[in-house]
Amino acid sequence: MFALPPEPLDRLPADAVRHLAHEMRGALHTILGHSELLAVEAHDSNARESAQHIHTSAAKLSAWVDDVVDLLRLPAVAERGEARLDLRGLLETPTAAAKSRGVHVLLDERSEAASMIGIDRSVERIVRRVLETLVATAKTDMKVRCEPCRPSDTVAVISVAPVPDETSNAESAVLAIAARVLAAQGGGIVRTGERVALRVPTCHAAES
């Protein structure tokens, strides 16, 4: 599920990432624009549905490109400083989206207090993206838990379960890249059965 790319992320030049993003977004925006126009001007339902399908697929690919490029750039982004790992806040938007599909995301009662620990702001963005991706794959009710974290701990462990056996290529790519970025900072992502554990590097425990 989390096959890592063979080339270390720190060897990927930032300019190459920006160029790749520019080229792909340009092509995708053209597809999005033309497919939207075709859907409006279509004379029959089959043509309209085909154009709408193209537009939807291109929009998903565009969002995936944004996700991947954003994650690849994170190690080089000068976005430092401490944030609080607020699980309830991070889960608010994806939880609402899951609920609209009939899926409930449950935050373990003990995890809200346990999750208020210090993390780097760039790590917070990675955790947010991973949680959004995992919740988007949920087909049944999902439970999120943050293990209690002591001041001496260098990582906080967030577990998410159950996670489907299969994810789309786009979702797997986002998770694999996030795993590599977290691993470079002393954390990581581990899957055991239907459970996925995020090992999140901490700054220090938040003051009570």
PyRosetta script that sets phi, psi and omega in degrees:
from pyrosetta import init, pose_from_sequence

init()
pose = pose_from_sequence("MFALPPEPLDRLPADAVRHLAHEMRGALHTILGHSELLAVEAHDSNARESAQHIHTSAAKLSAWVDDVVDLLRLPAVAERGEARLDLRGLLETPTAAAKSRGVHVLLDERSEAASMIGIDRSVERIVRRVLETLVATAKTDMKVRCEPCRPSDTVAVISVAPVPDETSNAESAVLAIAARVLAAQGGGIVRTGERVALRVPTCHAAES")
pose.set_psi(1, -39.4)
pose.set_omega(1, -176.6)
pose.set_phi(2, -113.4)
pose.set_psi(2, 54.0)
pose.set_omega(2, 177.3)
pose.set_phi(3, -65.9)
pose.set_psi(3, 126.6)
pose.set_omega(3, -176.2)
pose.set_phi(4, -88.5)
pose.set_psi(4, 146.0)
pose.set_omega(4, 176.6)
pose.set_phi(5, -63.6)
pose.set_psi(5, 145.5)
pose.set_omega(5, -174.3)
pose.set_phi(6, -67.5)
pose.set_psi(6, -28.4)
pose.set_omega(6, -175.7)
pose.set_phi(7, -93.3)
pose.set_psi(7, 128.4)
pose.set_omega(7, 178.2)
pose.set_phi(8, -57.3)
pose.set_psi(8, 141.5)
pose.set_omega(8, -176.6)
pose.set_phi(9, -65.1)
pose.set_psi(9, -29.2)
pose.set_omega(9, -176.9)
pose.set_phi(10, -73.6)
pose.set_psi(10, -6.2)
pose.set_omega(10, 176.1)
pose.set_phi(11, -94.8)
pose.set_psi(11, -4.1)
pose.set_omega(11, -178.7)
pose.set_phi(12, -88.1)
pose.set_psi(12, 112.6)
pose.set_omega(12, -176.8)
pose.set_phi(13, -62.5)
pose.set_psi(13, 141.2)
pose.set_omega(13, 179.7)
pose.set_phi(14, -61.3)
pose.set_psi(14, -35.8)
pose.set_omega(14, 179.6)
pose.set_phi(15, -62.8)
pose.set_psi(15, -37.3)
pose.set_omega(15, 179.6)
pose.set_phi(16, -66.0)
pose.set_psi(16, -38.8)
pose.set_omega(16, 178.1)
pose.set_phi(17, -63.8)
pose.set_psi(17, -45.7)
pose.set_omega(17, -179.7)
pose.set_phi(18, -64.0)
pose.set_psi(18, -39.6)
pose.set_omega(18, 179.4)
pose.set_phi(19, -66.3)
pose.set_psi(19, -43.7)
pose.set_omega(19, 178.3)
pose.set_phi(20, -59.6)
pose.set_psi(20, -44.8)
pose.set_omega(20, -179.5)
pose.set_phi(21, -62.5)
pose.set_psi(21, -43.5)
pose.set_omega(21, -178.7)
pose.set_phi(22, -62.1)
pose.set_psi(22, -46.3)
pose.set_omega(22, -177.8)
pose.set_phi(23, -65.1)
pose.set_psi(23, -44.7)
pose.set_omega(23, -177.4)
pose.set_phi(24, -69.8)
pose.set_psi(24, -41.5)
pose.set_omega(24, -179.3)
pose.set_phi(25, -65.8)
pose.set_psi(25, -37.6)
pose.set_omega(25, 178.5)
pose.set_phi(26, -60.4)
pose.set_psi(26, -46.5)
pose.set_omega(26, 179.5)
pose.set_phi(27, -65.7)
pose.set_psi(27, -41.6)
pose.set_omega(27, -178.5)
pose.set_phi(28, -67.4)
pose.set_psi(28, -37.9)
pose.set_omega(28, 178.3)
pose.set_phi(29, -64.9)
pose.set_psi(29, -34.5)
pose.set_omega(29, 175.9)
pose.set_phi(30, -64.3)
pose.set_psi(30, -44.5)
pose.set_omega(30, 179.0)
pose.set_phi(31, -63.4)
pose.set_psi(31, -43.0)
pose.set_omega(31, 179.9)
pose.set_phi(32, -61.2)
pose.set_psi(32, -44.8)
pose.set_omega(32, -178.4)
pose.set_phi(33, -65.6)
pose.set_psi(33, -46.8)
pose.set_omega(33, -178.2)
pose.set_phi(34, -68.7)
pose.set_psi(34, -39.0)
pose.set_omega(34, -179.6)
pose.set_phi(35, -67.4)
pose.set_psi(35, -35.8)
pose.set_omega(35, 176.8)
pose.set_phi(36, -65.4)
pose.set_psi(36, -40.9)
pose.set_omega(36, 178.2)
pose.set_phi(37, -65.5)
pose.set_psi(37, -41.6)
pose.set_omega(37, 179.3)
pose.set_phi(38, -63.6)
pose.set_psi(38, -38.0)
pose.set_omega(38, 179.8)
pose.set_phi(39, -65.0)
pose.set_psi(39, -37.6)
pose.set_omega(39, -179.9)
pose.set_phi(40, -70.7)
pose.set_psi(40, -38.8)
pose.set_omega(40, -174.0)
pose.set_phi(41, -94.2)
pose.set_psi(41, 0.6)
pose.set_omega(41, -178.7)
pose.set_phi(42, -63.1)
pose.set_psi(42, 140.7)
pose.set_omega(42, -177.3)
pose.set_phi(43, -96.2)
pose.set_psi(43, -8.7)
pose.set_omega(43, 177.6)
pose.set_phi(44, -141.5)
pose.set_psi(44, 162.5)
pose.set_omega(44, -173.2)
pose.set_phi(45, -66.3)
pose.set_psi(45, -35.0)
pose.set_omega(45, -179.3)
pose.set_phi(46, -63.6)
pose.set_psi(46, -45.6)
pose.set_omega(46, 178.7)
pose.set_phi(47, -64.4)
pose.set_psi(47, -38.3)
pose.set_omega(47, 179.9)
pose.set_phi(48, -65.9)
pose.set_psi(48, -43.3)
pose.set_omega(48, 179.7)
pose.set_phi(49, -64.9)
pose.set_psi(49, -38.0)
pose.set_omega(49, 178.8)
pose.set_phi(50, -64.8)
pose.set_psi(50, -43.1)
pose.set_omega(50, 179.4)
pose.set_phi(51, -65.7)
pose.set_psi(51, -39.2)
pose.set_omega(51, 178.8)
pose.set_phi(52, -66.8)
pose.set_psi(52, -36.4)
pose.set_omega(52, 178.0)
pose.set_phi(53, -65.0)
pose.set_psi(53, -42.6)
pose.set_omega(53, 177.8)
pose.set_phi(54, -61.2)
pose.set_psi(54, -43.7)
pose.set_omega(54, -179.0)
pose.set_phi(55, -63.5)
pose.set_psi(55, -43.9)
pose.set_omega(55, 179.9)
pose.set_phi(56, -63.3)
pose.set_psi(56, -43.8)
pose.set_omega(56, -179.6)
pose.set_phi(57, -65.1)
pose.set_psi(57, -41.7)
pose.set_omega(57, 179.6)
pose.set_phi(58, -66.1)
pose.set_psi(58, -36.8)
pose.set_omega(58, 178.6)
pose.set_phi(59, -64.9)
pose.set_psi(59, -40.3)
pose.set_omega(59, 177.6)
pose.set_phi(60, -64.4)
pose.set_psi(60, -42.6)
pose.set_omega(60, 179.4)
pose.set_phi(61, -65.4)
pose.set_psi(61, -38.6)
pose.set_omega(61, 178.2)
pose.set_phi(62, -62.4)
pose.set_psi(62, -42.9)
pose.set_omega(62, 178.6)
pose.set_phi(63, -64.3)
pose.set_psi(63, -38.2)
pose.set_omega(63, 178.6)
pose.set_phi(64, -64.8)
pose.set_psi(64, -42.7)
pose.set_omega(64, 177.6)
pose.set_phi(65, -59.3)
pose.set_psi(65, -44.5)
pose.set_omega(65, 178.6)
pose.set_phi(66, -59.6)
pose.set_psi(66, -43.5)
pose.set_omega(66, -179.6)
pose.set_phi(67, -61.8)
pose.set_psi(67, -51.5)
pose.set_omega(67, -175.3)
pose.set_phi(68, -64.2)
pose.set_psi(68, -47.1)
pose.set_omega(68, -178.9)
pose.set_phi(69, -63.3)
pose.set_psi(69, -40.2)
pose.set_omega(69, 179.5)
pose.set_phi(70, -61.7)
pose.set_psi(70, -44.8)
pose.set_omega(70, -179.4)
pose.set_phi(71, -67.2)
pose.set_psi(71, -39.1)
pose.set_omega(71, 179.9)
pose.set_phi(72, -64.0)
pose.set_psi(72, -32.9)
pose.set_omega(72, -177.2)
pose.set_phi(73, -82.8)
pose.set_psi(73, -16.3)
pose.set_omega(73, -172.9)
pose.set_phi(74, -55.3)
pose.set_psi(74, -43.6)
pose.set_omega(74, -178.3)
pose.set_phi(75, -60.3)
pose.set_psi(75, -25.3)
pose.set_omega(75, -178.0)
pose.set_phi(76, -96.9)
pose.set_psi(76, -7.2)
pose.set_omega(76, -177.7)
pose.set_phi(77, -77.4)
pose.set_psi(77, 128.8)
pose.set_omega(77, -179.7)
pose.set_phi(78, -81.2)
pose.set_psi(78, 66.4)
pose.set_omega(78, -179.6)
pose.set_phi(79, -121.0)
pose.set_psi(79, 77.9)
pose.set_omega(79, -176.2)
pose.set_phi(80, -106.0)
pose.set_psi(80, 175.2)
pose.set_omega(80, -177.2)
pose.set_phi(81, 115.2)
pose.set_psi(81, 158.2)
pose.set_omega(81, -173.7)
pose.set_phi(82, -89.6)
pose.set_psi(82, 141.1)
pose.set_omega(82, 173.5)
pose.set_phi(83, -126.3)
pose.set_psi(83, 174.1)
pose.set_omega(83, 176.3)
pose.set_phi(84, -108.0)
pose.set_psi(84, 133.9)
pose.set_omega(84, 179.2)
pose.set_phi(85, -78.6)
pose.set_psi(85, 84.1)
pose.set_omega(85, -177.1)
pose.set_phi(86, -93.7)
pose.set_psi(86, 93.6)
pose.set_omega(86, -176.2)
pose.set_phi(87, -61.7)
pose.set_psi(87, -41.8)
pose.set_omega(87, -178.8)
pose.set_phi(88, -61.0)
pose.set_psi(88, -41.7)
pose.set_omega(88, 178.4)
pose.set_phi(89, -66.7)
pose.set_psi(89, -41.4)
pose.set_omega(89, -179.5)
pose.set_phi(90, -66.3)
pose.set_psi(90, -30.1)
pose.set_omega(90, -176.1)
pose.set_phi(91, -90.2)
pose.set_psi(91, -6.7)
pose.set_omega(91, -171.7)
pose.set_phi(92, -58.5)
pose.set_psi(92, -52.2)
pose.set_omega(92, -177.5)
pose.set_phi(93, -69.1)
pose.set_psi(93, -51.4)
pose.set_omega(93, 179.0)
pose.set_phi(94, -63.1)
pose.set_psi(94, -29.7)
pose.set_omega(94, 178.5)
pose.set_phi(95, -66.4)
pose.set_psi(95, -40.9)
pose.set_omega(95, 178.5)
pose.set_phi(96, -63.9)
pose.set_psi(96, -40.3)
pose.set_omega(96, 178.8)
pose.set_phi(97, -65.6)
pose.set_psi(97, -40.7)
pose.set_omega(97, 179.3)
pose.set_phi(98, -65.6)
pose.set_psi(98, -39.5)
pose.set_omega(98, -179.0)
pose.set_phi(99, -62.0)
pose.set_psi(99, -34.6)
pose.set_omega(99, 178.7)
pose.set_phi(100, -66.0)
pose.set_psi(100, -19.5)
pose.set_omega(100, 176.5)
pose.set_phi(101, -95.1)
pose.set_psi(101, 3.0)
pose.set_omega(101, -179.4)
pose.set_phi(102, 86.2)
pose.set_psi(102, 13.9)
pose.set_omega(102, 179.9)
pose.set_phi(103, -110.5)
pose.set_psi(103, 133.1)
pose.set_omega(103, -179.6)
pose.set_phi(104, -107.9)
pose.set_psi(104, 135.6)
pose.set_omega(104, 177.2)
pose.set_phi(105, -107.4)
pose.set_psi(105, 118.3)
pose.set_omega(105, -173.8)
pose.set_phi(106, -106.4)
pose.set_psi(106, 126.6)
pose.set_omega(106, 176.3)
pose.set_phi(107, -95.6)
pose.set_psi(107, 122.0)
pose.set_omega(107, -179.9)
pose.set_phi(108, -53.5)
pose.set_psi(108, 134.3)
pose.set_omega(108, -173.7)
pose.set_phi(109, -56.2)
pose.set_psi(109, -36.0)
pose.set_omega(109, -177.4)
pose.set_phi(110, -80.6)
pose.set_psi(110, -9.5)
pose.set_omega(110, -171.9)
pose.set_phi(111, -82.1)
pose.set_psi(111, -24.9)
pose.set_omega(111, -176.8)
pose.set_phi(112, -62.7)
pose.set_psi(112, -47.4)
pose.set_omega(112, 178.0)
pose.set_phi(113, -70.2)
pose.set_psi(113, -39.0)
pose.set_omega(113, -178.2)
pose.set_phi(114, -65.9)
pose.set_psi(114, -26.1)
pose.set_omega(114, -174.5)
pose.set_phi(115, -84.6)
pose.set_psi(115, -9.3)
pose.set_omega(115, -177.5)
pose.set_phi(116, -81.2)
pose.set_psi(116, 71.7)
pose.set_omega(116, -178.4)
pose.set_phi(117, -122.6)
pose.set_psi(117, 165.0)
pose.set_omega(117, -177.3)
pose.set_phi(118, -84.4)
pose.set_psi(118, 130.5)
pose.set_omega(118, 175.5)
pose.set_phi(119, -137.8)
pose.set_psi(119, 162.0)
pose.set_omega(119, 176.3)
pose.set_phi(120, -70.1)
pose.set_psi(120, 146.1)
pose.set_omega(120, -177.5)
pose.set_phi(121, -61.7)
pose.set_psi(121, -36.7)
pose.set_omega(121, 179.2)
pose.set_phi(122, -67.4)
pose.set_psi(122, -34.1)
pose.set_omega(122, 176.9)
pose.set_phi(123, -67.5)
pose.set_psi(123, -37.9)
pose.set_omega(123, 178.0)
pose.set_phi(124, -58.5)
pose.set_psi(124, -40.7)
pose.set_omega(124, 179.3)
pose.set_phi(125, -64.5)
pose.set_psi(125, -38.6)
pose.set_omega(125, 178.1)
pose.set_phi(126, -65.3)
pose.set_psi(126, -46.4)
pose.set_omega(126, 179.8)
pose.set_phi(127, -60.2)
pose.set_psi(127, -42.5)
pose.set_omega(127, 178.4)
pose.set_phi(128, -58.5)
pose.set_psi(128, -46.5)
pose.set_omega(128, -177.7)
pose.set_phi(129, -65.9)
pose.set_psi(129, -39.6)
pose.set_omega(129, 178.8)
pose.set_phi(130, -65.7)
pose.set_psi(130, -44.9)
pose.set_omega(130, 179.7)
pose.set_phi(131, -62.7)
pose.set_psi(131, -41.5)
pose.set_omega(131, 177.5)
pose.set_phi(132, -60.4)
pose.set_psi(132, -42.5)
pose.set_omega(132, -178.8)
pose.set_phi(133, -67.1)
pose.set_psi(133, -44.1)
pose.set_omega(133, -179.6)
pose.set_phi(134, -65.3)
pose.set_psi(134, -43.6)
pose.set_omega(134, -179.7)
pose.set_phi(135, -65.3)
pose.set_psi(135, -34.5)
pose.set_omega(135, 179.7)
pose.set_phi(136, -65.2)
pose.set_psi(136, -23.1)
pose.set_omega(136, 179.7)
pose.set_phi(137, -87.4)
pose.set_psi(137, -9.7)
pose.set_omega(137, -172.4)
pose.set_phi(138, -63.2)
pose.set_psi(138, 132.1)
pose.set_omega(138, 175.8)
pose.set_phi(139, -112.4)
pose.set_psi(139, -16.5)
pose.set_omega(139, 175.7)
pose.set_phi(140, -132.3)
pose.set_psi(140, 171.5)
pose.set_omega(140, 179.2)
pose.set_phi(141, -54.5)
pose.set_psi(141, 139.9)
pose.set_omega(141, -174.2)
pose.set_phi(142, -122.8)
pose.set_psi(142, 144.2)
pose.set_omega(142, 179.9)
pose.set_phi(143, -118.3)
pose.set_psi(143, 134.5)
pose.set_omega(143, 179.1)
pose.set_phi(144, -116.6)
pose.set_psi(144, 134.2)
pose.set_omega(144, -177.6)
pose.set_phi(145, -138.9)
pose.set_psi(145, 139.0)
pose.set_omega(145, 173.2)
pose.set_phi(146, -111.9)
pose.set_psi(146, 121.6)
pose.set_omega(146, 179.8)
pose.set_phi(147, -67.9)
pose.set_psi(147, 144.5)
pose.set_omega(147, 177.6)
pose.set_phi(148, -53.6)
pose.set_psi(148, 139.1)
pose.set_omega(148, -175.3)
pose.set_phi(149, -120.9)
pose.set_psi(149, 124.3)
pose.set_omega(149, 178.5)
pose.set_phi(150, -88.2)
pose.set_psi(150, 158.8)
pose.set_omega(150, -179.7)
pose.set_phi(151, -55.5)
pose.set_psi(151, -29.4)
pose.set_omega(151, -177.5)
pose.set_phi(152, -83.6)
pose.set_psi(152, -10.0)
pose.set_omega(152, -178.2)
pose.set_phi(153, -71.5)
pose.set_psi(153, 139.9)
pose.set_omega(153, 178.2)
pose.set_phi(154, -96.2)
pose.set_psi(154, -13.0)
pose.set_omega(154, 177.0)
pose.set_phi(155, -136.2)
pose.set_psi(155, 150.9)
pose.set_omega(155, 170.5)
pose.set_phi(156, -109.4)
pose.set_psi(156, 142.8)
pose.set_omega(156, -177.5)
pose.set_phi(157, -109.7)
pose.set_psi(157, 120.0)
pose.set_omega(157, 176.2)
pose.set_phi(158, -110.9)
pose.set_psi(158, 124.1)
pose.set_omega(158, 179.6)
pose.set_phi(159, -110.4)
pose.set_psi(159, 142.0)
pose.set_omega(159, 179.8)
pose.set_phi(160, -129.6)
pose.set_psi(160, 128.9)
pose.set_omega(160, -179.5)
pose.set_phi(161, -159.0)
pose.set_psi(161, 151.4)
pose.set_omega(161, -7.7)
pose.set_phi(162, -83.9)
pose.set_psi(162, 148.2)
pose.set_omega(162, 176.2)
pose.set_phi(163, -109.1)
pose.set_psi(163, 132.3)
pose.set_omega(163, -178.0)
pose.set_phi(164, -55.9)
pose.set_psi(164, 149.7)
pose.set_omega(164, 178.5)
pose.set_phi(165, -63.1)
pose.set_psi(165, -33.1)
pose.set_omega(165, -176.4)
pose.set_phi(166, -117.7)
pose.set_psi(166, 139.0)
pose.set_omega(166, 172.7)
pose.set_phi(167, -129.5)
pose.set_psi(167, 163.2)
pose.set_omega(167, 179.1)
pose.set_phi(168, -69.4)
pose.set_psi(168, 162.5)
pose.set_omega(168, 178.6)
pose.set_phi(169, -59.4)
pose.set_psi(169, -38.5)
pose.set_omega(169, -179.4)
pose.set_phi(170, -64.3)
pose.set_psi(170, -45.8)
pose.set_omega(170, -179.6)
pose.set_phi(171, -65.0)
pose.set_psi(171, -41.3)
pose.set_omega(171, 179.1)
pose.set_phi(172, -62.8)
pose.set_psi(172, -38.7)
pose.set_omega(172, 179.6)
pose.set_phi(173, -64.5)
pose.set_psi(173, -44.0)
pose.set_omega(173, 179.1)
pose.set_phi(174, -61.3)
pose.set_psi(174, -44.5)
pose.set_omega(174, -178.6)
pose.set_phi(175, -67.4)
pose.set_psi(175, -38.4)
pose.set_omega(175, 179.6)
pose.set_phi(176, -65.0)
pose.set_psi(176, -42.8)
pose.set_omega(176, 179.5)
pose.set_phi(177, -67.5)
pose.set_psi(177, -41.8)
pose.set_omega(177, 177.3)
pose.set_phi(178, -60.8)
pose.set_psi(178, -39.3)
pose.set_omega(178, 178.7)
pose.set_phi(179, -61.6)
pose.set_psi(179, -42.3)
pose.set_omega(179, -179.9)
pose.set_phi(180, -66.2)
pose.set_psi(180, -42.2)
pose.set_omega(180, -179.4)
pose.set_phi(181, -64.8)
pose.set_psi(181, -44.2)
pose.set_omega(181, 179.0)
pose.set_phi(182, -64.8)
pose.set_psi(182, -39.2)
pose.set_omega(182, -179.4)
pose.set_phi(183, -62.6)
pose.set_psi(183, -36.4)
pose.set_omega(183, 179.5)
pose.set_phi(184, -66.2)
pose.set_psi(184, -18.6)
pose.set_omega(184, -179.2)
pose.set_phi(185, -107.6)
pose.set_psi(185, 12.2)
pose.set_omega(185, 176.7)
pose.set_phi(186, 95.2)
pose.set_psi(186, 6.8)
pose.set_omega(186, 178.5)
pose.set_phi(187, -112.4)
pose.set_psi(187, -141.2)
pose.set_omega(187, 178.4)
pose.set_phi(188, 153.6)
pose.set_psi(188, 179.9)
pose.set_omega(188, 176.4)
pose.set_phi(189, -132.5)
pose.set_psi(189, 128.1)
pose.set_omega(189, -178.2)
pose.set_phi(190, -127.6)
pose.set_psi(190, 136.4)
pose.set_omega(190, 176.0)
pose.set_phi(191, -111.7)
pose.set_psi(191, 132.6)
pose.set_omega(191, 174.8)
pose.set_phi(192, -131.8)
pose.set_psi(192, 106.7)
pose.set_omega(192, -176.1)
pose.set_phi(193, 62.2)
pose.set_psi(193, -124.2)
pose.set_omega(193, 179.7)
pose.set_phi(194, -93.0)
pose.set_psi(194, 6.5)
pose.set_omega(194, -176.3)
pose.set_phi(195, -107.5)
pose.set_psi(195, 132.9)
pose.set_omega(195, 174.2)
pose.set_phi(196, -114.0)
pose.set_psi(196, 129.3)
pose.set_omega(196, 179.8)
pose.set_phi(197, -114.1)
pose.set_psi(197, 125.3)
pose.set_omega(197, 174.4)
pose.set_phi(198, -96.7)
pose.set_psi(198, 122.6)
pose.set_omega(198, 175.0)
pose.set_phi(199, -97.7)
pose.set_psi(199, 104.6)
pose.set_omega(199, -170.9)
pose.set_phi(200, -100.9)
pose.set_psi(200, 118.9)
pose.set_omega(200, 178.6)
pose.set_phi(201, -62.4)
pose.set_psi(201, 135.8)
pose.set_omega(201, -178.2)
pose.set_phi(202, -108.9)
pose.set_psi(202, 158.0)
pose.set_omega(202, 171.1)
pose.set_phi(203, -85.9)
pose.set_psi(203, -60.1)
pose.set_omega(203, 173.5)
pose.set_phi(204, -169.4)
pose.set_psi(204, 164.6)
pose.set_omega(204, -179.6)
pose.set_phi(205, -64.8)
pose.set_psi(205, 141.9)
pose.set_omega(205, 178.6)
pose.set_phi(206, -69.4)
pose.set_psi(206, 147.1)
pose.set_omega(206, 176.8)
pose.set_phi(207, -70.9)
pose.set_psi(207, 141.3)
pose.set_omega(207, -179.8)
pose.set_phi(208, -77.9)
pose.dump_pdb("model.pdb")
